[in-house]
């Protein structure tokens, strides 16, 4: 590992991905790319958490269905979500009977899962790994900010937590997109305290990982057809561009985008700065970018998942918001 | 991976461990085995969470000090705690500037960290990994059960969350104890709903992982000098023995013990069934068992960390308690 970056020796490939999108995500600009579109965000369940757990399990079961594999043919599941104690993921895993590793990096959990999954394949100990995540607007909003019933006005710098779930099957046998390298993030804290301003809290972490990645591999940003951050939103993406510019890294609109900006119509004021949530990067990558890699619109994509590591307790204790960012380079074979 | 069990090909060794124990743990039967004994559980900090975060960072810094290594010589940190969104671990990692992977398996997070850490070394991509965890009675009690200020009477089946932190350095260069194999757990749910009865919720997960481990490697329990569960407590340990007996596995008092039983004087009623918490297995292994392996009192130890995957939200929603268990076989070289 040079500069916290791993270049994989084995050909670790994506066999398939799944994406199940909530109602707002389904009617957004990428709606028609997702495998399943929900028209309701509770679907008759008794709580949003239970619904999110069902969605999470469904994303994995759909992946097994797509790939015609049985749970016993999967060596390992790795995943997480935003709920305290990974409520959605842990409860989903009860239904699968597959060895499971739970991870938490807030909205960077998808990147974290993929890096650990790729590493288990690289070590020759497992053949097939499923990485999965989920998030839900209504479980996250009340957990991190206010109960929805309060009707608290949304701050203009806020983002909208994505509702959805997705899963990816990594293996060495099948696929046209490989995981070429990955950069593991450090916890970065620039002193942001505003729980509505996740973009500002996460942008420095994204920059830290991006610059470590490029310097480790001696690459320019233009090496990639697309550099895609997880969920910085419009404002956070602007801050990342500013940080990059100050450090003489050129990431302009042609090669840089953000999943939070792509998933919603951000000219619609109610969506604030765009999407956030663990499912944001998962849905945009699995539903949209993965297909653009398959059809060769892109050959090399760097996905930089971004996570704000606050809790309601840390916010109420007036603490700043640490953040972390894990990056994965995908390559069309 | 056979039956979710990995046998490591590389010689992955423990270079050193650290253990920082809270006041009750320090005056317990193993008190004199720990590196540091605290006589106060707040130490002038503004909150128990902040204190836990400081302890967590101290455990890692003490490890760097013991091994005479700089943070830049560590490739990777992996860790977690019981706090929502890993408050203690994430905030501790701000101080270290080392690439970090956050994990969550409740009180099984130490085992989970070690398995992922060993795998990164096995894949040849990293040389030195630090695994760390922490827990604190006062952060856990209010998060999972009731505010301490309520003075709620403790149920007889309850356990006492361990206060403390610990870290382990894995590497391929130095050490007398190797990680020989590991078994990754599945999420198991036997329908227990009592949030005070963690032992009953976790015993089936411990049994699932123990039996998978033994059958994968074609071993009898007597292969090990010690089989040690993480924090089942007295009652949970009895349930595990019962499950084992019903399945024709003999784990009697000679070769089987539980960290929760060892860490406190369980004839003292106020400690209920014994210790629990992520730090329970960490302190007992790092402080006590590690030294017993070093002095060859034990040659082979199977540590089965155990985690109850409830959240306050899942309990309030009347859900059952899923559990998971990750096991690691240590061998004196």
Interface residues (C-beta under 8 A of the other chain):
Chain A: X1 X4 X6 X46 X47 X49 X50 X75 X76 X80 X83 X84 X85 X86 X87 X90 X91 X93 X94 X96 X97 X98 X99 X100 X101 X102 X103 X104 X105 X106 X112 X115 X116 X119 X120 X122 X123 X125 X126 X143 X184 X185 X186 X187 X188 X189 X309 X310 X311 X312 X313 X314 X317 X319 X322 X324
Chain B: X1 X4 X6 X46 X47 X49 X50 X75 X76 X80 X83 X84 X85 X86 X87 X90 X91 X93 X94 X96 X97 X98 X99 X100 X101 X102 X103 X104 X105 X106 X112 X115 X116 X119 X120 X122 X123 X125 X126 X143 X184 X185 X186 X187 X188 X189 X309 X310 X311 X312 X313 X314 X317 X319 X322 X324
